[in-house]
Amino acid sequence: MKKAFIIDIDNCWLDSRLWISKAPLGSTSEDEWMIFYRKVYFCKPNKEFIEDILKIVEEKQLFPIFVTARSGSVATQTILQIQQNSPLIVGNTCALYMRPSRNDYRSSEEVKRDLLMDVLKEYEIECVIDDTVANLLMFKEHGISNVIHYDIQTHDYNRI
């Protein structure tokens, strides 16, 4: 099996802070996702984080796998956001796993748990970097001991 590590996209690879949770008070999860999908094109690259990831790829020789709660309906834009900001090529020098349906409003943790089952069929995961503690705890529950919380505001990495 190929040795790899999992990377989150929103608020890690891309700065999505302006577009996440901008729905009016009382909005449903569906409303929040619809707002996000309209704004996904405006997420900016997190250059410091990208540089850090590219160092890991080079120094540790680990294959990068993006696991995101974004829907496959924005796959084209997401692939562009990966490839325009790095030498990585989705399907060649990295992999991308996404929420299967735009009408899937499950939590990020639930979606990533299902995606992880597919990832583990092909890869040996050495590390996970994500900005959401609940996601990281779920990865730990599935036997990945090296889970790292990333804080986009401070650019800090903390092992959980």
N, C-alpha and C positions, 0 to 999 in steps of 0.2 A: 504494500500500500504506500502511496505517496504521502510524505510528511507535509503537513499543511498547518495554517493557522486561519482562524475566522476573524473577520473584520466587519464591524457595523458601518453603515454608510451615513445615515443622518445623525448629525452632531458628533461625527467622528471624521470620516473622509470629507463630508460636505458640511458646511455650516447651514443648518436648517432652522436655527432658532427663530428667525423672523416669521416662519411659516407654520411652525408646529404649534398647535393649541391656540389658534387665533380665532376660533369660532366664538360667536356671542354666548354669553352666559345662558345655560339651559339647552345648549345644542347637544345633539346626540353624537355618538362616535361616528356615525355615518356622515353627519354634517362636517365634523372635523376633518375626516379623510377627504371629502369632496373639496374643501378649501385647500388642503395640502396638495392634492393632485393638480389643482389649477395653478399653484404657485411653485411646484417642484422644479420648474425650469429656471427659477431665479436663485436656487441654492448655490452658494459660492464654495469653491474649493478651500479646504482647510490646509493650506500649504505646509505648515509645520508638521501636522499629523501625517500628511502624504510623504514628506521627506523621511519621517521616522519609519513609516511602513516600508518604504523602498530600501532603507538600510537593513531592516530585518530580512527582507527578501534576499538581499545580496549577501549579508554576513552569515545568516543562519541557513540559507538555502532552503527556505520553507516556501511552499506554494500558497499564495494568498487566495482566500475564498471569501467573497463578500456574501454575507447572509443578512438580508434586510426584510423588514416588514412592509416595504413598499410593494405595491401591486405590480404584477407583470405587465399591466396596461401602460406603465411608464418605463418599460424595459429599455426602449430605444434611447430615451433621454438619459436614463441611468448609465447605460453603457457609454454614451458620449461623455458624461460627467466623469467617468473613470478614465477613459482613454484620452480625453483632451488634457488631462492634468497629470498624466504619468506615462511611462513607457509600457504599462500593462495593457494587454489585449485580452478582452473577455473571450473565453473559449479556447485560449491558447496559453497565455502566461498567467492567467488567473481564472477563477470561476465565479459565477454569480447565481445565487439562489434567492428567489423572490416569492412573496405572497402570491398564491396561484390565481386569485380572483379579486377583481375590484369590488365585488359584492361580499367579500369576506371581512367582517368587522371584528374578528377576534383580537385579543390582546397581542401585542408584539411577542410576549413570552410564549403564548400558545402557538403562534405561527412559526416562530423560530424553533420550537421543540419539534414540530413536524418536519421542518426543513433539515434540522440536524440529523434526523433519522436517515434521510437521503444522503447527506454528506458523509455520514459514517460508513456507508456502504462502499465508498470509494477512497476515503482519505483517513489517515491517522492524524488526529488533531492534537497539536502540541500546545496551542495557546488560543485564547479568545480575547479580543479587545472590543468592548461595548461601552456605551454611555449609560446603560440602564442596569441598575443593580439586580432587579428581578430577573432579567435575562441571564446575567452572569451566574446567579444562584441556580437557575435551571440548568445551565451548561455544567456546573459543578455536580449537580444531582445525576447527570448523565456521564460522570466519570472523567470530565476534563478538569484537572486540578489547577492548571495555570490559567486563571481568569483574571483579567485586568480591567479595572474601571478607568475610563478616560473622561476627564472633565474638560470640555471645550473652552470654558471660561478661563480656567487657570492653566490649561495645557498640562495638567498633572496626570500621571499614571499611578494607580494604586492597586496592588494585588489584593484580591478579596479572599 
